[in-house]
């Protein structure tokens, strides 16, 4: 066993417990849409609409223009194998990570998006732009997209709360 496999006392890092990431992954892969209260699904919709609305309203702000100018864009409609994702409120598309970055900046541009109080975090600006970009890479059903949103918020909330 190497030093990196043990803590400061020389105890194995995984002695007697499963890593948080493993527990989260196991729990979240077992989620089904039927387990969610209707209010949870309604909240996902509200957060998505709010995020997109914030991105539209912030598209002309200096920080949104700066984020957009920092990446390479194309005036092409993304297709599943183009490697591109839409940038909200623009006719532009960009590589997935770049599109998620710019969409996140614009969605956070007014700092009025959803807030997870227990972790003092804005989950939507992290989870939603990434899932929007990834869903242009690999088409998913609305059911699975909602599951992914809930999983993203759950992980963010648990990790954020653990860090406080």
Secondary structure, DSSP 8 states (H G I E B T S, - for coil): --GGGB-TTS-BTTTTS--HHHHHHHHHHT--GGGS-HHHHHHHHHHHHHHHHHHHHHTTSHHHHHHHHTS--BSS---TTTTEEE-TTSS-EEEHHHHHHHHHHHHTTTS-S--BTTTTB--HHHHHHHHHHHHHHS---HHHHHHHHHHHHHHHHHHHHHH-
